[in-house]
Amino acid sequence: MSERAADLELDAGMGPREDVRRALAYHERTKHHLDRYARSPAFLGWDYQPDPFRTFEGAPAVALPLLADGLTTPFADLFRPGAVAPRPLELGTVALLFELSLGLSAWKQYRGDRWALRCNPSSGNLHPTEGYAVLPVLPGLGAGVYHYVSRDHRLERRCALEGPAAERLAGRLPSGTFLVGLSSIHWREAWKYGERAYRYCQHDAGHALAAIRYAAAALGWSAVLLDAPSDADLAALLGLDRPEDFAGAAPADREHPDAALLVGPPPLRPESLPLPLADWPLGGTWAGRANPLSPSHDPWAAIDEAAEATRKPATPPLEAAPQPPSPPLSLPAPASRLPASTLFRRRRSALAFDGRTAIEAEAFLAMLDRLLPRPDVPPWDALTWPPKVHAGLFVHRVRGLVPGFYLFERDASVHDRLRAEVREDLAWERPPGCPDHLRLFRLARQDLRDASRIISCHQTVASHGAFSLGMIADFGDTIRSGGAWWYRRLFWEAGMLGQVLYLEAEAAGVRGTGIGCYFDDAFHDLLGLSGDRFQDLYHFTVGAPVDDPRLTTLPPYGHLDPVPGPA
Ligand SMILES: Cc1cc2nc3c(=O)[nH]c(=O)nc-3n(C[C@H](O)[C@H](O)[C@H](O)COP(=O)(O)O)c2cc1C
């Protein structure tokens, strides 16, 4: 359907408009309020906690080599287009892409409990996101659709493409490229968080998107989100619509298609694919039965309804987002000649901050700078739309900046509309020393430690760090004019902001934590926002961490037998 036809349907009050209404209603009903949290289970059903690892029994498995220790690309080089020579597409580089994006980064142990952490973070460490690869024939690997199992660092060959089917695939992928697919199992998050969990699944998908784009950059590759395909096209490609393969798992254990990325040597655009995914049926032979994740489930109808309302139809590809004039990278890259592969695996959420350590304004501004899109720079070049998520910052301890409330616009075009929506008594002062291209404004000089803690569900991580922030999305108009599925995309963008901040914090020698629990309207009230033009979609905090000495850290893959790498 053309964009024009979609508009007409919206105007006529048919399906898409009802979907928009349902998406906005889901958002409203899943707000946390100071006096009432969104609906969640009264207690955690530990005996039916979902398995964090999906497997497909009967699908041939390919053990991948662990090669990240040998990848020395400095993190700082990822932001200099052309600095990393593209690696060839082969089993080892596919293994690296997954190891550095969705792979395990450590195990934590406390008394008798052990749990895995991954390069991509997840609300409550529940990991709803599953990863797939659609690969042409490579030495040691047949063509097909593969599911990635992070626990075992292995690919399961869900669909084998042989002969003409393999040739068809080869004809549809630009040379040296492949597809990465993402899906979500909402139940994994809903088990703990109830109705609000659908938001967290989208955040996590955004983190995963960014993690894949960063890992691609470490291999000298690009990665771009294919924005045109429908969810149904994606489900067909990844085999998520094959009821027979999910028959042993309850409906709640199924996977919902999220996104596909084209990955390979730059430059890449969605149009680099010669044929849209909808016209891709590849044939091939499917194998594998999805494992059940929980013996029983709580129903969360609000999530099912939100998922239904925000499913994506096929759409025309978006026009390439006009790249803003690339501002000079006048700020020092964060203290990072460290290998990107070290940084990705070192990324962790801080459990607590020390409430003392300040960071330098230079480091703070460098982090904000990395939130701006630039051509061929990860992760923002993976998206085809200009920034729609901005930040309201609680600055607590940044040397050289007065503590207070700040606003960071990632795109100048939002300024007038945003300014028209917020309180009139805000100062909108430019902090002294802030480079021109960083649209940072001081709205108020204020000690916001208590306010930020309270707004973040009383969590001291929001007040004990150097700064925390709420992500302000250009919300109602985007969803009304674009379609209900933009609800998901806005959360993805917010999740990507989170991933940038996690890595930048590590690079600067401090640490970040995503904050999904916050009182939505309490933050809006601080800015004087009413209505749904702008909505707060995610919080984040950065500071000097205090570790919990009771936890033991174990290596990510000590439990696996070594797999030889390429000769
Ligand atoms: C979307 C999202 C929301 C989160 N919300 C919170 C939060 O409200 N409070 C908190 O302490 N940690 C929060 N976290 C951090 C997770 O608990 C953490 O990512 C997870 O336990 C895995 O640990 P890791 O990040 O060290 O890999 C959040 C993370 C994500 C991705």
PDBQT file of the ligand as one rigid body, heavy atoms in Angstrom, charges set to zero:
ROOT
HETATM    1  C1  LIG A 601      15.131  -1.988  28.599  1.00  0.00    +0.000 C 
HETATM    2  C2  LIG A 601      15.909  -2.159  29.872  1.00  0.00    +0.000 A 
HETATM    3  C3  LIG A 601      15.365  -1.710  31.063  1.00  0.00    +0.000 A 
HETATM    4  C4  LIG A 601      16.093  -1.842  32.257  1.00  0.00    +0.000 A 
HETATM    5  N1  LIG A 601      15.568  -1.339  33.411  1.00  0.00    +0.000 NA
HETATM    6  C5  LIG A 601      16.291  -1.381  34.556  1.00  0.00    +0.000 A 
HETATM    7  C6  LIG A 601      15.822  -0.740  35.735  1.00  0.00    +0.000 A 
HETATM    8  O1  LIG A 601      14.733  -0.131  35.759  1.00  0.00    +0.000 OA
HETATM    9  N2  LIG A 601      16.617  -0.807  36.846  1.00  0.00    +0.000 N 
HETATM   10  C7  LIG A 601      17.831  -1.447  36.833  1.00  0.00    +0.000 A 
HETATM   11  O2  LIG A 601      18.517  -1.468  37.860  1.00  0.00    +0.000 OA
HETATM   12  N3  LIG A 601      18.305  -2.062  35.723  1.00  0.00    +0.000 NA
HETATM   13  C8  LIG A 601      17.565  -2.025  34.579  1.00  0.00    +0.000 A 
HETATM   14  N4  LIG A 601      18.062  -2.587  33.425  1.00  0.00    +0.000 N 
HETATM   15  C9  LIG A 601      19.339  -3.308  33.426  1.00  0.00    +0.000 C 
HETATM   16  C10 LIG A 601      19.104  -4.819  33.328  1.00  0.00    +0.000 C 
HETATM   17  O3  LIG A 601      18.683  -5.309  34.568  1.00  0.00    +0.000 OA
HETATM   18  C11 LIG A 601      20.375  -5.512  32.842  1.00  0.00    +0.000 C 
HETATM   19  O4  LIG A 601      20.579  -5.143  31.498  1.00  0.00    +0.000 OA
HETATM   20  C12 LIG A 601      20.289  -7.024  32.934  1.00  0.00    +0.000 C 
HETATM   21  O5  LIG A 601      20.224  -7.447  34.261  1.00  0.00    +0.000 OA
HETATM   22  C13 LIG A 601      21.463  -7.689  32.268  1.00  0.00    +0.000 C 
HETATM   23  O6  LIG A 601      22.666  -7.242  32.847  1.00  0.00    +0.000 OA
HETATM   24  P1  LIG A 601      23.813  -6.581  31.963  1.00  0.00    +0.000 P 
HETATM   25  O7  LIG A 601      23.251  -5.315  31.395  1.00  0.00    +0.000 OA
HETATM   26  O8  LIG A 601      24.931  -6.340  32.926  1.00  0.00    +0.000 OA
HETATM   27  O9  LIG A 601      24.149  -7.547  30.868  1.00  0.00    +0.000 OA
HETATM   28  C14 LIG A 601      17.366  -2.453  32.242  1.00  0.00    +0.000 A 
HETATM   29  C15 LIG A 601      17.901  -2.894  31.033  1.00  0.00    +0.000 A 
HETATM   30  C16 LIG A 601      17.200  -2.740  29.861  1.00  0.00    +0.000 A 
HETATM   31  C17 LIG A 601      17.813  -3.198  28.570  1.00  0.00    +0.000 C 
ENDROOT
TORSDOF 0
